[in-house]
Amino acid sequence: MLVVVKIGGDLVKEGLSQNLINDIAATQEKHKLVIIHGGADVVTDISTKLGHPPRFVTSPKGFKSRYTDREESIIYTMVMTGLINKKIVASLEGKGITSMGLSGVDCHLIKATRKTQLVIKDETGRKKLIEGGYTGKITQINTEILNSLLEKKILPIISPVAISEENELLNVDGDRAASSIASALKAERLILLTDTPGVKLNDAYVSKMSLYEAETALNKITGGMVTKIYSAIEAIKQGVTEAQIASGMTEKPISTALSRENCTTITK
């Protein structure tokens, strides 16, 4: 089975936990595995220390994202593809897991078009049009390089920085990148690891949702969970069998999610 896992930023702040590293090793023994990582909080901390505090914007659909001007694009790329990516690879190599750190720029792994304009909500809730900056919309995934690594039992560790047709470095959302990669590889599972055990509705975590229920829930959810649900929906509509939004804080986070425990499972 081919499993694509997105490791959220809260799980990489201090490097991967030993529980997660051990579970990655155990999962790779049974399944083909591709990992995409986040790290927005680390980028924010370093960007702020460098005198360029980030700006965040919210789309009319409720997606919160980092506004990536030229300076922020440089810092984002430096931290994501450098510090965070290589710390993860080093942690895995230390466990004897042969892995390769990649960004979406390498071998044109993630191609995207630069968004020339963004529609956002201002402080009053009104729609506003702003310059797009260096944010991308994913258009293509290089599955050939990923399949080649998987055949050699090399674990790809991917940072969400894409390349445009004009060879620009673009910030793309990690959850959306994971969804696009899972869809392109025709993965059976997409697992989005975060700091909560799934989707919470009416003060209770939901163990299972259909596509219709997930789409309906988008109207009731705020914050980062909106993007995770939307990414899961996208992946399933593109052929991924099912998606789990799961806690990465458990002893065996990936194995637990594969067993549909301590998570929200979204299916067609």
Summary of the structure (lengths in Angstrom):
residues: 268
radius of gyration: 17.4
end to end distance: 18.3
largest distance: 52.9
contacts: 957
relative contact order: 0.17
helix: 37%
strand: 31%
